[in-house]
Amino acid sequence: ETAVFQTPNYHVTQVGNEVSFNCKQTLGHDTMYWYKQDSKKLLKIMFSYNNKQLIVNETVPRRFSPQSSDKAHLNLRIKSVEPEDSAVYLCASSIGVNQDTQYFGPGTRLLVL
Amino acid sequence: LAKTTQPPSMEAYEGQEVNVSCSHTNIATSEYIYWYRQVPHQGPQFIIQGYKDYVVNEVASLFISADRKLSTLSLPWVSLRDAAVYYCIVTARGSALGRLHFGAGTQLIVIP
């Protein structure tokens, strides 16, 4: 049963535009994550948020910015997208920052033309 | 962080038992072994975790060698729904960063 929700499912945009992806978890978890999965299906962590505080930033480009209104929501904004940003963006959550069992959403597929 | 090595792909017929191996020769004493799987158009899903010996749950079983350098995920009676990429991850439990480092995984192909 889905408990990590992501919107939109797909997004097609042009280089230079701004996009925003939403993520919500209904598990009551304290920690949320954003991962990027590239065309080779490799998953890489981008950000971690523990109870609204950023705890990890994997040196992603500055045009990426996570936004959290509360511990159940973690959005991702990309200013001025570039072709290499085309990927699947996966949101996940875990009970706490020390818990490695993470629950993933279905992902948002971004295509930058 | 220990590096893991898995076969890139495997094939099995429906109803067979499948064993997916993972080598983690540099695993540290603080590190645990986790298995996730990802089906197309979905995010990864946790399967099982273990530290040593043998672990079993309703989905799979996990055998870990005595020196902890090799683990094997066993899936009984695979069906078409088990076709997915299986990821073996080694990470320290309680790490302050809470990150999972995914490798390339093993693509399991299930033949009807």
Backbone of each chain as ProteinMPNN parsed JSONL, in Angstrom:
{"seq_chain_A": "ETAVFQTPNYHVTQVGNEVSFNCKQTLGHDTMYWYKQDSKKLLKIMFSYNNKQLIVNETVPRRFSPQSSDKAHLNLRIKSVEPEDSAVYLCASSIGVNQDTQYFGPGTRLLVL", "coords_chain_A": {"N_chain_A": [[0.849, -1.194, 0.0], [0.619, 2.175, -0.911], [2.401, 4.715, 0.661], [4.005, 6.796, 0.451], [3.808, 9.548, -1.392], [4.045, 11.009, -4.58], [4.071, 13.823, -6.705], [4.335, 15.601, -9.798], [3.626, 12.622, -11.809], [4.935, 12.525, -14.233], [6.94, 14.856, -16.03], [7.499, 17.155, -18.531], [9.698, 19.467, -19.863], [11.343, 22.509, -20.89], [14.761, 23.471, -21.447], [16.074, 25.633, -19.039], [13.741, 26.284, -17.749], [11.774, 26.43, -14.684], [11.059, 23.921, -12.313], [8.958, 22.08, -10.063], [8.686, 19.566, -7.662], [6.576, 17.478, -5.746], [6.353, 15.83, -2.566], [4.907, 13.651, -0.267], [4.531, 12.001, 2.82], [2.735, 9.551, 4.629], [3.379, 8.111, 6.816], [4.18, 8.958, 9.238], [6.844, 9.386, 9.659], [10.075, 10.741, 10.585], [12.161, 11.437, 8.955], [13.084, 12.35, 5.659], [13.907, 11.886, 2.175], [15.527, 12.767, -0.909], [16.247, 11.213, -3.935], [18.113, 10.763, -6.959], [17.621, 9.085, -9.961], [19.365, 7.979, -12.629], [19.647, 7.579, -16.237], [20.924, 5.18, -16.462], [19.918, 3.796, -14.429], [21.07, 4.122, -11.966], [20.948, 4.953, -8.585], [21.188, 7.879, -6.684], [21.792, 9.602, -3.682], [20.418, 12.76, -2.897], [19.401, 14.721, -1.081], [18.758, 14.849, 2.463], [16.302, 15.133, 4.948], [15.673, 15.745, 8.278], [13.093, 15.908, 10.344], [12.361, 18.463, 9.364], [14.828, 19.688, 9.189], [17.682, 20.177, 7.235], [19.981, 17.678, 6.696], [21.781, 16.42, 5.079], [23.556, 17.232, 2.194], [24.276, 16.321, -0.841], [26.228, 17.646, -2.387], [24.896, 18.587, -4.65], [24.032, 20.442, -7.662], [23.512, 23.995, -7.337], [21.105, 24.818, -8.352], [19.231, 23.085, -7.529], [16.909, 22.8, -4.941], [15.732, 21.762, -1.866], [12.569, 21.779, -0.174], [10.76, 22.105, 2.756], [7.786, 21.989, 4.515], [6.74, 20.783, 6.694], [7.321, 17.802, 8.647], [6.188, 15.831, 7.169], [6.212, 16.492, 4.556], [8.232, 16.975, 1.734], [9.5, 18.858, -0.663], [10.887, 19.379, -3.95], [12.663, 21.707, -5.711], [13.715, 22.828, -8.867], [15.638, 25.156, -10.315], [15.925, 26.664, -13.436], [16.328, 24.348, -15.343], [18.486, 21.828, -16.734], [19.654, 19.792, -19.506], [20.909, 17.49, -18.453], [19.521, 17.056, -16.174], [17.433, 15.452, -16.662], [15.796, 12.692, -15.521], [14.721, 10.22, -13.114], [13.157, 11.208, -10.189], [13.246, 10.305, -6.94], [11.467, 10.081, -3.958], [11.795, 9.401, -0.506], [11.203, 7.983, 2.766], [11.998, 7.536, 6.263], [11.856, 6.104, 9.571], [13.55, 7.403, 11.385], [16.608, 9.288, 11.38], [18.582, 7.479, 11.756], [17.628, 5.103, 10.88], [17.74, 2.624, 8.502], [15.885, 1.376, 6.902], [14.107, 2.314, 4.346], [11.315, 3.892, 2.827], [9.978, 4.167, -0.301], [8.644, 6.474, -2.718], [6.772, 6.432, -5.849], [8.148, 7.881, -7.724], [9.112, 10.711, -9.777], [9.186, 11.431, -13.108], [11.334, 13.229, -15.033], [11.755, 15.016, -17.994], [13.891, 16.846, -19.866], [13.89, 18.995, -22.488]], "CA_chain_A": [[0.0, 0.0, 0.0], [1.442, 3.363, -1.051], [2.361, 5.638, 1.787], [4.827, 7.918, 0.039], [3.128, 10.032, -2.583], [4.8, 11.987, -5.334], [3.418, 14.44, -7.856], [3.559, 14.801, -10.753], [4.249, 11.372, -12.242], [5.817, 12.868, -15.349], [7.011, 16.284, -16.347], [8.346, 17.481, -19.678], [9.911, 20.897, -19.863], [12.456, 22.942, -21.728], [15.945, 23.966, -20.759], [15.955, 26.971, -18.483], [12.511, 26.458, -16.967], [11.781, 26.015, -13.284], [10.089, 22.871, -12.011], [8.83, 21.76, -8.646], [8.105, 18.25, -7.416], [6.05, 17.353, -4.393], [6.406, 14.53, -1.907], [4.215, 13.591, 1.02], [4.483, 10.656, 3.407], [1.704, 9.412, 5.649], [3.857, 7.088, 7.74], [4.585, 9.551, 10.507], [8.295, 9.342, 9.77], [10.75, 12.01, 10.847], [13.217, 11.709, 7.987], [12.723, 12.191, 4.252], [15.059, 11.921, 1.288], [15.392, 12.831, -2.352], [17.251, 10.512, -4.716], [18.041, 10.905, -8.408], [17.946, 7.856, -10.677], [19.689, 8.395, -13.98], [19.236, 6.688, -17.329], [21.537, 3.875, -16.226], [19.198, 3.257, -13.28], [21.82, 4.283, -10.732], [20.31, 5.828, -7.604], [22.125, 8.654, -5.883], [21.142, 10.449, -2.706], [20.605, 14.189, -3.107], [19.154, 15.44, 0.167], [18.045, 14.209, 3.553], [15.719, 16.083, 5.893], [15.207, 15.124, 9.505], [12.2, 16.783, 11.079], [12.459, 19.773, 8.713], [16.205, 20.193, 9.134], [18.544, 19.551, 6.239], [21.125, 17.042, 7.341], [22.742, 15.986, 4.074], [23.452, 17.794, 0.87], [25.338, 15.606, -1.555], [26.885, 18.579, -3.322], [24.173, 18.729, -5.914], [24.102, 21.824, -8.158], [22.735, 24.955, -6.559], [19.768, 25.027, -8.908], [18.333, 22.183, -6.81], [16.678, 23.228, -3.568], [14.635, 21.075, -1.179], [11.718, 22.665, 0.613], [9.949, 21.308, 3.668], [6.881, 22.774, 5.354], [6.617, 19.995, 7.921], [8.094, 16.57, 8.49], [5.494, 14.917, 6.26], [6.336, 16.989, 3.189], [9.551, 17.408, 1.257], [9.413, 19.162, -2.081], [12.16, 19.63, -4.63], [12.57, 22.707, -6.767], [14.877, 22.947, -9.741], [15.629, 26.406, -11.056], [16.681, 26.644, -14.684], [16.722, 22.964, -15.586], [19.425, 21.538, -17.808], [19.389, 18.457, -20.076], [21.382, 16.407, -17.586], [18.592, 16.871, -15.061], [16.464, 14.421, -17.053], [15.999, 11.536, -14.648], [13.615, 9.941, -12.201], [13.454, 11.719, -8.863], [12.561, 9.443, -5.98], [11.353, 10.551, -2.586], [11.731, 8.296, 0.447], [11.156, 8.381, 4.174], [12.337, 6.511, 7.253], [11.391, 6.46, 10.913], [14.463, 8.401, 11.883], [17.818, 9.441, 10.572], [19.43, 6.312, 11.939], [16.941, 3.912, 10.401], [18.066, 2.459, 7.104], [14.758, 0.874, 6.135], [13.475, 3.478, 3.751], [10.112, 3.631, 2.043], [10.08, 5.025, -1.472], [7.516, 6.787, -3.566], [6.874, 5.885, -7.207], [9.06, 8.671, -8.531], [8.683, 11.704, -10.763], [10.061, 11.34, -14.279], [11.554, 14.532, -15.641], [12.421, 15.048, -19.296], [14.256, 18.215, -20.241], [14.136, 19.033, -23.928]], "C_chain_A": [[0.876, 1.232, 0.0], [1.279, 4.27, 0.145], [3.264, 6.838, 1.553], [4.312, 8.346, -1.332], [3.968, 11.099, -3.269], [3.945, 12.524, -6.484], [4.366, 15.453, -8.474], [4.255, 13.467, -11.047], [5.287, 11.639, -13.329], [5.825, 14.385, -15.521], [7.986, 16.475, -17.492], [8.479, 18.991, -19.735], [11.105, 21.237, -20.746], [13.596, 23.474, -20.879], [15.699, 25.392, -20.28], [14.715, 27.198, -17.642], [12.72, 26.036, -15.523], [10.716, 24.948, -13.082], [10.069, 22.625, -10.514], [8.115, 20.436, -8.491], [7.693, 18.156, -5.954], [6.17, 15.932, -3.867], [5.737, 14.624, -0.546], [4.244, 12.158, 1.523], [3.481, 10.645, 4.563], [2.077, 8.364, 6.696], [4.23, 7.637, 9.106], [6.081, 9.553, 10.733], [8.887, 10.736, 9.99], [11.72, 12.406, 9.739], [12.731, 11.434, 6.572], [13.938, 12.452, 3.385], [14.613, 12.202, -0.146], [16.579, 12.109, -2.985], [17.045, 10.859, -6.19], [18.445, 9.574, -9.034], [18.15, 8.195, -12.147], [19.281, 7.333, -15.005], [19.839, 5.3, -17.208], [20.963, 3.205, -14.982], [19.998, 3.332, -11.985], [21.144, 5.32, -9.846], [21.36, 6.561, -6.799], [21.359, 9.568, -4.95], [21.432, 11.913, -3.021], [20.501, 14.945, -1.788], [18.52, 14.509, 1.191], [17.512, 15.309, 4.458], [15.239, 15.316, 7.104], [14.39, 16.136, 10.276], [12.384, 18.25, 10.66], [13.86, 20.366, 8.669], [17.017, 19.42, 8.107], [19.74, 18.949, 6.937], [22.156, 16.538, 6.356], [22.505, 16.761, 2.799], [24.594, 17.212, 0.06], [25.928, 16.441, -2.682], [26.201, 18.614, -4.679], [24.266, 20.177, -6.393], [23.142, 22.742, -7.408], [21.337, 25.181, -7.106], [18.746, 24.071, -8.279], [18.154, 22.703, -5.383], [15.503, 22.461, -2.977], [13.859, 22.078, -0.343], [10.799, 21.803, 1.469], [9.101, 22.208, 4.542], [6.653, 22.086, 6.695], [7.258, 18.637, 7.648], [7.428, 15.57, 7.552], [5.651, 15.311, 4.795], [7.773, 17.386, 2.895], [9.462, 17.594, -0.246], [10.798, 19.434, -2.644], [11.93, 20.624, -5.748], [13.875, 22.727, -7.561], [14.733, 24.235, -10.542], [16.462, 26.24, -12.322], [17.223, 25.253, -15.001], [17.662, 22.86, -16.78], [19.185, 20.111, -18.311], [19.813, 17.307, -19.169], [20.503, 16.188, -16.36], [17.505, 15.865, -15.412], [16.768, 13.146, -16.286], [14.681, 11.243, -13.933], [14.027, 10.418, -10.82], [12.578, 10.965, -7.867], [12.618, 10.048, -4.59], [11.232, 9.336, -1.676], [11.622, 8.847, 1.858], [11.591, 7.213, 5.052], [11.934, 7.024, 8.628], [12.236, 7.584, 11.497], [15.715, 8.417, 11.055], [18.721, 8.227, 10.693], [18.804, 5.019, 11.442], [17.2, 3.753, 8.917], [16.976, 1.8, 6.291], [13.995, 2.076, 5.628], [12.311, 3.048, 2.864], [10.064, 4.661, 0.917], [8.73, 5.302, -2.119], [7.746, 6.248, -4.96], [7.797, 6.674, -8.128], [8.367, 9.68, -9.437], [9.687, 11.675, -11.903], [10.134, 12.686, -14.959], [12.291, 14.373, -16.964], [12.648, 16.501, -19.67], [14.638, 18.218, -21.71], [15.118, 20.13, -24.296]], "O_chain_A": [[1.787, 1.339, 0.821], [0.166, 4.557, 0.584], [3.289, 7.777, 2.349], [4.378, 7.59, -2.301], [4.529, 11.98, -2.618], [3.207, 11.786, -7.137], [5.126, 16.103, -7.755], [5.364, 13.23, -10.569], [6.369, 11.053, -13.336], [4.86, 15.082, -15.206], [9.132, 16.028, -17.443], [7.483, 19.711, -19.663], [11.781, 20.354, -21.275], [13.402, 23.875, -19.731], [15.188, 26.237, -21.015], [14.631, 28.181, -16.905], [13.704, 25.379, -15.183], [9.61, 25.053, -13.611], [11.026, 22.921, -9.799], [7.073, 20.202, -9.104], [8.36, 18.676, -5.059], [6.1, 14.962, -4.623], [5.974, 15.558, 0.221], [4.015, 11.216, 0.764], [3.393, 11.586, 5.353], [1.212, 7.805, 7.371], [4.556, 6.881, 10.021], [6.542, 9.705, 11.864], [8.293, 11.754, 9.635], [12.061, 13.581, 9.601], [12.062, 10.435, 6.309], [14.875, 13.14, 3.789], [13.481, 11.913, -0.535], [17.736, 12.344, -2.639], [15.941, 11.204, -6.61], [19.478, 9.003, -8.685], [17.225, 8.641, -12.827], [18.653, 6.329, -14.67], [19.322, 4.345, -17.787], [21.463, 2.172, -14.537], [19.646, 2.675, -11.006], [20.811, 6.418, -10.291], [22.305, 5.957, -6.292], [20.402, 10.229, -5.355], [22.558, 12.266, -3.37], [21.394, 15.71, -1.424], [17.851, 13.533, 0.852], [18.196, 16.303, 4.705], [14.486, 14.35, 6.979], [14.928, 17.11, 10.803], [12.54, 19.141, 11.495], [14.039, 21.465, 8.145], [17.043, 18.189, 8.102], [20.438, 19.632, 7.687], [23.291, 16.255, 6.74], [21.362, 16.926, 2.374], [25.753, 17.577, 0.26], [26.097, 15.96, -3.802], [26.854, 18.664, -5.721], [24.556, 21.063, -5.588], [22.101, 22.31, -6.914], [20.47, 25.686, -6.393], [17.541, 24.229, -8.474], [19.132, 23.009, -4.701], [14.399, 22.501, -3.52], [14.399, 23.078, 0.13], [10.144, 20.888, 0.97], [9.621, 23.086, 5.231], [6.402, 22.743, 7.706], [7.688, 18.367, 6.526], [8.039, 14.568, 7.18], [5.27, 14.558, 3.899], [8.435, 18.043, 3.698], [9.361, 16.63, -1.005], [11.75, 19.686, -1.906], [11.099, 20.403, -6.628], [14.971, 22.654, -7.006], [13.814, 24.378, -11.348], [17.581, 25.73, -12.272], [18.429, 25.016, -14.934], [17.636, 23.68, -17.697], [18.573, 19.307, -17.608], [19.15, 16.27, -19.124], [20.716, 15.246, -15.598], [16.733, 15.466, -14.54], [17.862, 12.591, -16.39], [13.676, 11.926, -14.127], [15.106, 10.08, -10.333], [11.349, 10.986, -7.943], [13.672, 10.469, -4.113], [10.619, 8.339, -2.059], [11.908, 10.017, 2.112], [11.556, 6.055, 4.635], [11.703, 8.217, 8.821], [11.722, 8.57, 12.026], [15.857, 7.629, 10.12], [19.543, 7.977, 9.812], [19.4, 3.95, 11.575], [16.905, 4.663, 8.143], [17.127, 1.671, 5.076], [13.32, 2.768, 6.39], [12.333, 1.986, 2.242], [10.104, 5.867, 1.158], [7.811, 4.485, -2.073], [8.796, 5.667, -5.237], [8.183, 6.187, -9.191], [7.204, 9.523, -9.807], [10.886, 11.868, -11.697], [9.122, 13.224, -15.408], [13.312, 13.69, -17.046], [11.703, 17.283, -19.776], [15.577, 17.541, -22.127], [15.438, 20.303, -25.472]]}, "seq_chain_B": "LAKTTQPPSMEAYEGQEVNVSCSHTNIATSEYIYWYRQVPHQGPQFIIQGYKDYVVNEVASLFISADRKLSTLSLPWVSLRDAAVYYCIVTARGSALGRLHFGAGTQLIVIP", "coords_chain_B": {"N_chain_B": [[32.619, 2.912, 3.507], [31.477, -0.264, 2.56], [32.029, -1.839, -0.55], [29.85, -3.353, -2.858], [29.357, -6.282, -4.846], [27.507, -7.608, -7.41], [25.931, -10.048, -9.554], [25.162, -8.909, -12.847], [22.776, -9.7, -14.084], [20.139, -12.183, -13.969], [18.386, -15.185, -14.78], [15.307, -16.927, -14.441], [12.865, -19.532, -14.223], [9.334, -19.343, -13.776], [8.164, -20.337, -10.595], [10.509, -21.476, -9.786], [13.19, -21.565, -7.347], [15.153, -18.809, -6.52], [18.432, -17.641, -6.189], [20.224, -14.905, -5.284], [23.344, -13.548, -5.372], [25.722, -11.659, -3.413], [28.666, -9.94, -3.064], [30.703, -8.668, -0.566], [33.428, -7.835, 0.287], [34.888, -6.1, 1.885], [33.458, -5.514, 4.137], [32.574, -3.856, 7.138], [32.72, -4.295, 10.738], [30.674, -2.897, 11.857], [28.721, -2.757, 10.014], [25.655, -3.568, 8.345], [23.675, -5.714, 6.241], [21.561, -5.045, 3.608], [18.719, -5.647, 1.58], [17.045, -4.531, -1.254], [14.44, -4.143, -3.703], [13.481, -3.198, -7.0], [10.837, -2.635, -9.07], [9.791, -1.948, -12.45], [8.921, 1.469, -12.994], [8.407, 2.059, -10.37], [9.408, 2.929, -6.994], [12.315, 1.784, -5.099], [11.93, -1.093, -2.965], [12.01, -2.252, 0.311], [13.336, -5.407, 1.256], [14.667, -7.291, 3.006], [16.87, -7.552, 5.844], [20.067, -8.115, 7.402], [22.648, -9.251, 9.728], [24.369, -11.365, 10.415], [24.68, -14.918, 9.841], [21.594, -16.366, 9.36], [18.593, -15.139, 8.081], [15.099, -14.833, 7.935], [12.045, -13.912, 6.399], [8.612, -13.176, 5.525], [8.821, -12.793, 2.843], [11.376, -13.384, 1.786], [14.561, -15.072, 2.201], [17.697, -14.737, 3.835], [21.003, -15.516, 3.59], [24.066, -15.332, 5.23], [27.504, -15.492, 4.923], [29.973, -17.046, 7.059], [32.23, -15.414, 7.414], [31.133, -13.079, 6.709], [31.475, -11.933, 4.225], [30.079, -12.553, 2.042], [26.778, -12.632, 0.861], [23.568, -14.119, 0.357], [20.581, -13.773, -1.234], [17.53, -15.357, -1.096], [14.817, -16.306, -2.984], [11.852, -17.889, -2.811], [9.963, -19.882, -5.069], [9.535, -18.087, -7.434], [7.611, -15.6, -9.133], [6.129, -13.907, -11.964], [5.816, -11.38, -11.002], [7.999, -10.981, -9.45], [9.995, -10.157, -11.054], [12.483, -7.887, -11.3], [14.863, -5.322, -10.335], [17.369, -6.193, -8.151], [18.827, -5.002, -5.272], [21.736, -5.033, -3.357], [22.85, -3.772, -0.357], [25.242, -2.365, 1.747], [25.63, -1.02, 4.847], [26.335, 1.046, 7.69], [24.537, 0.473, 10.551], [22.607, 2.822, 12.259], [24.035, 4.929, 11.373], [24.834, 8.326, 11.168], [24.077, 9.683, 8.937], [22.165, 8.301, 7.506], [22.008, 7.335, 4.895], [21.479, 5.419, 1.918], [23.484, 3.61, -0.24], [23.152, 2.83, -3.415], [24.043, 0.275, -5.674], [24.584, -1.085, -8.964], [22.943, -3.273, -9.017], [21.073, -6.405, -9.473], [19.508, -7.599, -12.254], [16.653, -9.384, -12.348], [15.246, -11.707, -14.403], [12.249, -13.176, -15.143], [10.981, -16.062, -16.473], [8.103, -17.104, -18.121]], "CA_chain_B": [[31.496, 2.087, 3.126], [31.883, -1.443, 1.8], [31.526, -1.923, -1.907], [29.195, -4.635, -3.121], [29.418, -6.803, -6.2], [26.414, -8.529, -7.717], [25.834, -10.348, -10.99], [24.301, -7.897, -13.467], [21.458, -10.225, -14.409], [19.867, -13.602, -13.762], [17.128, -15.651, -15.341], [14.699, -18.057, -13.749], [11.502, -19.855, -14.633], [8.315, -19.233, -12.73], [8.087, -21.488, -9.703], [11.837, -21.845, -9.306], [13.816, -20.793, -6.28], [16.231, -17.987, -7.068], [19.436, -17.182, -5.227], [20.992, -13.771, -5.786], [24.522, -13.41, -4.517], [26.308, -10.332, -3.253], [29.98, -9.984, -2.429], [31.071, -7.432, 0.16], [34.661, -8.32, 0.898], [35.447, -5.136, 2.835], [32.416, -5.132, 5.086], [33.072, -3.536, 8.478], [31.97, -4.948, 11.804], [29.504, -2.087, 12.196], [27.824, -2.699, 8.868], [24.615, -4.542, 8.098], [23.385, -5.997, 4.834], [20.172, -4.771, 3.276], [18.3, -5.945, 0.208], [15.88, -3.835, -1.788], [14.19, -4.45, -5.093], [12.758, -2.157, -7.712], [10.15, -3.022, -10.295], [9.676, -0.785, -13.337], [7.996, 2.562, -12.705], [8.184, 2.201, -8.933], [10.617, 3.128, -6.216], [12.818, 0.575, -4.445], [11.146, -1.617, -1.846], [12.808, -3.029, 1.249], [13.006, -6.827, 1.31], [15.169, -7.987, 4.185], [18.169, -7.101, 6.309], [20.697, -9.049, 8.332], [24.022, -8.984, 10.147], [25.112, -12.61, 10.258], [23.959, -16.198, 9.827], [20.436, -16.618, 8.499], [17.413, -14.345, 8.404], [13.984, -15.173, 7.057], [10.761, -13.249, 6.618], [7.544, -13.726, 4.69], [9.127, -12.545, 1.438], [12.635, -13.954, 1.335], [15.508, -15.459, 3.24], [19.024, -14.162, 3.608], [22.091, -16.265, 4.186], [25.299, -14.558, 5.29], [28.613, -16.394, 5.199], [30.558, -16.911, 8.392], [33.128, -14.25, 7.439], [30.27, -11.955, 6.323], [31.919, -11.337, 2.967], [29.155, -12.961, 0.984], [25.398, -12.879, 1.273], [22.726, -14.664, -0.703], [19.144, -13.561, -1.087], [16.815, -16.481, -1.678], [13.403, -16.062, -3.241], [11.213, -19.166, -3.13], [8.787, -19.89, -5.956], [9.4, -16.774, -8.069], [6.554, -15.391, -10.111], [6.434, -12.798, -12.865], [5.845, -10.161, -10.208], [9.319, -10.857, -8.828], [10.936, -9.589, -12.023], [12.854, -6.586, -10.757], [16.287, -5.169, -10.058], [17.607, -6.474, -6.735], [19.986, -4.258, -4.791], [22.375, -5.405, -2.096], [23.438, -2.561, 0.197], [25.927, -2.548, 3.022], [25.753, 0.276, 5.506], [26.403, 0.972, 9.143], [23.286, 0.764, 11.23], [22.779, 3.924, 13.181], [24.881, 5.982, 10.813], [24.192, 9.628, 11.353], [23.637, 10.243, 7.675], [20.978, 7.594, 7.058], [21.967, 7.192, 3.456], [21.651, 4.135, 1.266], [24.24, 3.721, -1.469], [22.703, 1.788, -4.33], [24.899, -0.082, -6.804], [23.867, -1.353, -10.206], [21.928, -4.285, -8.759], [20.929, -7.595, -10.314], [18.235, -7.655, -12.963], [16.089, -10.734, -12.38], [14.301, -11.947, -15.493], [11.448, -14.365, -14.856], [10.445, -16.629, -17.715], [6.831, -17.801, -17.838]], "C_chain_B": [[31.975, 0.933, 2.26], [31.268, -1.397, 0.415], [30.906, -3.289, -2.095], [29.314, -5.002, -4.584], [28.322, -7.835, -6.389], [26.476, -8.893, -9.193], [24.883, -9.354, -11.634], [22.898, -8.405, -13.788], [21.383, -11.715, -14.119], [18.55, -13.933, -14.429], [16.609, -16.824, -14.537], [13.313, -18.295, -14.312], [10.554, -19.649, -13.462], [8.287, -20.504, -11.899], [9.426, -21.95, -9.176], [12.231, -21.034, -8.08], [14.99, -20.044, -6.913], [17.151, -17.536, -5.948], [20.27, -16.082, -5.855], [22.148, -13.519, -4.831], [25.021, -11.968, -4.482], [27.619, -10.475, -2.492], [30.276, -8.635, -1.796], [32.32, -7.735, 0.979], [35.236, -7.377, 1.946], [34.443, -4.692, 3.893], [33.011, -4.926, 6.473], [32.182, -4.18, 9.534], [30.7, -4.181, 12.165], [28.426, -2.13, 11.117], [26.869, -3.882, 8.78], [24.385, -4.677, 6.593], [21.89, -5.828, 4.612], [19.924, -5.184, 1.826], [17.021, -5.175, -0.096], [15.635, -4.376, -3.192], [13.341, -3.339, -5.694], [12.152, -2.732, -8.975], [9.993, -1.778, -11.156], [8.599, 0.194, -12.896], [7.609, 2.659, -11.23], [9.506, 2.469, -8.238], [11.073, 1.82, -5.597], [11.961, 0.198, -3.235], [12.04, -2.489, -0.985], [12.355, -4.488, 1.263], [13.39, -7.418, 2.661], [16.502, -7.38, 4.591], [18.742, -8.126, 7.277], [22.1, -8.628, 8.679], [24.888, -10.227, 9.987], [24.16, -13.796, 10.217], [22.789, -16.184, 8.848], [19.246, -15.818, 9.001], [16.311, -14.74, 7.441], [12.775, -14.319, 7.413], [9.753, -13.805, 5.626], [7.846, -13.587, 3.195], [10.337, -13.331, 0.956], [13.435, -14.455, 2.521], [16.884, -14.954, 2.835], [20.051, -15.005, 4.342], [23.365, -15.437, 4.103], [26.423, -15.499, 5.69], [29.246, -16.087, 6.548], [31.49, -15.708, 8.493], [32.422, -12.964, 7.018], [30.693, -11.3, 5.018], [31.0, -11.676, 1.807], [27.765, -13.149, 1.567], [24.602, -13.361, 0.07], [21.268, -14.451, -0.349], [18.436, -14.706, -1.789], [15.332, -16.162, -1.783], [12.753, -17.393, -3.619], [10.084, -18.964, -4.139], [8.573, -18.537, -6.626], [8.243, -16.759, -9.049], [6.957, -14.206, -10.986], [6.532, -11.477, -12.107], [7.185, -9.936, -9.518], [10.371, -10.333, -9.798], [11.227, -8.152, -11.624], [14.376, -6.494, -10.731], [16.46, -5.316, -8.554], [18.915, -5.819, -6.314], [20.456, -4.793, -3.442], [23.102, -4.16, -1.593], [24.06, -2.883, 1.539], [26.123, -1.172, 3.648], [25.755, 0.09, 7.008], [25.068, 1.35, 9.739], [23.521, 1.878, 12.234], [23.698, 5.005, 12.654], [24.119, 7.3, 10.847], [23.61, 10.165, 10.057], [22.406, 9.541, 7.123], [20.887, 7.392, 5.566], [22.111, 5.741, 3.023], [22.403, 4.36, -0.026], [23.882, 2.543, -2.362], [23.744, 1.553, -5.416], [24.037, -0.318, -8.025], [22.797, -2.427, -10.041], [21.979, -5.463, -9.698], [19.543, -7.594, -10.938], [17.761, -9.107, -13.003], [15.031, -10.81, -13.471], [13.564, -13.247, -15.189], [10.758, -14.819, -16.14], [9.163, -17.412, -17.405], [6.936, -19.298, -18.123]], "O_chain_B": [[32.776, 1.12, 1.344], [30.128, -0.968, 0.238], [31.392, -4.276, -1.544], [29.367, -4.132, -5.453], [28.218, -8.803, -5.636], [27.014, -8.133, -9.998], [23.881, -8.987, -11.02], [21.938, -7.634, -13.768], [22.396, -12.41, -14.034], [17.7, -13.062, -14.619], [17.387, -17.621, -14.014], [12.666, -17.376, -14.814], [10.944, -19.769, -12.301], [8.375, -21.61, -12.432], [9.486, -22.73, -8.225], [11.68, -19.966, -7.814], [15.721, -20.592, -7.738], [16.695, -17.103, -4.889], [20.95, -16.311, -6.855], [21.95, -13.304, -3.635], [24.773, -11.177, -5.392], [27.664, -11.062, -1.411], [30.115, -7.59, -2.428], [32.266, -7.872, 2.201], [35.996, -7.812, 2.811], [34.575, -3.613, 4.471], [33.841, -5.713, 6.929], [31.043, -4.56, 9.261], [29.76, -4.755, 12.715], [27.335, -1.589, 11.304], [27.217, -5.021, 9.091], [24.844, -3.859, 5.796], [21.068, -6.394, 5.332], [20.803, -5.081, 0.97], [16.065, -5.167, 0.68], [16.516, -4.99, -3.794], [12.597, -2.644, -5.002], [12.857, -3.251, -9.841], [10.057, -0.662, -10.64], [7.51, -0.202, -12.479], [6.597, 3.271, -10.888], [10.579, 2.267, -8.806], [10.316, 0.85, -5.566], [11.359, 1.049, -2.581], [12.744, -3.362, -1.492], [11.159, -4.778, 1.279], [12.551, -7.973, 3.371], [17.183, -6.763, 3.772], [18.009, -8.902, 7.891], [22.684, -7.765, 8.024], [26.009, -10.15, 9.483], [22.975, -13.669, 10.526], [22.981, -16.009, 7.645], [18.935, -15.82, 10.192], [16.566, -14.959, 6.257], [12.519, -14.041, 8.585], [10.023, -14.804, 4.959], [7.179, -14.215, 2.373], [10.33, -13.881, -0.145], [13.049, -14.288, 3.678], [17.184, -14.773, 1.654], [19.977, -15.183, 5.558], [23.706, -14.906, 3.046], [26.312, -16.221, 6.681], [29.07, -15.002, 7.102], [31.543, -15.051, 9.533], [33.031, -11.895, 6.976], [30.276, -10.174, 4.75], [31.145, -11.132, 0.712], [27.597, -13.747, 2.629], [24.923, -13.05, -1.077], [20.789, -14.892, 0.696], [18.716, -14.991, -2.953], [14.684, -15.797, -0.802], [13.086, -17.961, -4.659], [9.342, -17.985, -4.064], [7.539, -17.903, -6.414], [7.935, -17.757, -9.701], [7.997, -13.585, -10.77], [7.246, -10.566, -12.524], [7.474, -8.832, -9.055], [11.513, -10.092, -9.406], [10.333, -7.305, -11.61], [15.081, -7.449, -11.057], [15.781, -4.646, -7.776], [19.966, -6.048, -6.914], [19.666, -4.977, -2.516], [23.886, -3.56, -2.329], [23.473, -3.586, 2.362], [26.711, -0.277, 3.04], [25.241, -0.9, 7.529], [24.533, 2.423, 9.462], [24.511, 1.874, 12.967], [24.1, 5.9, 13.398], [22.918, 7.357, 10.585], [22.73, 11.026, 10.087], [21.668, 10.136, 6.338], [19.787, 7.287, 5.023], [22.779, 4.942, 3.68], [22.012, 5.207, -0.83], [24.265, 1.404, -2.094], [24.266, 2.5, -6.005], [22.913, 0.176, -8.119], [21.852, -2.49, -10.828], [22.812, -5.524, -10.602], [18.532, -7.589, -10.235], [18.4, -9.957, -13.624], [14.048, -10.069, -13.458], [14.187, -14.292, -15.002], [10.05, -14.054, -16.794], [9.151, -18.276, -16.528], [5.964, -20.031, -17.94]]}, "name": "protein", "num_of_chains": 2, "seq": "ETAVFQTPNYHVTQVGNEVSFNCKQTLGHDTMYWYKQDSKKLLKIMFSYNNKQLIVNETVPRRFSPQSSDKAHLNLRIKSVEPEDSAVYLCASSIGVNQDTQYFGPGTRLLVLLAKTTQPPSMEAYEGQEVNVSCSHTNIATSEYIYWYRQVPHQGPQFIIQGYKDYVVNEVASLFISADRKLSTLSLPWVSLRDAAVYYCIVTARGSALGRLHFGAGTQLIVIP"}
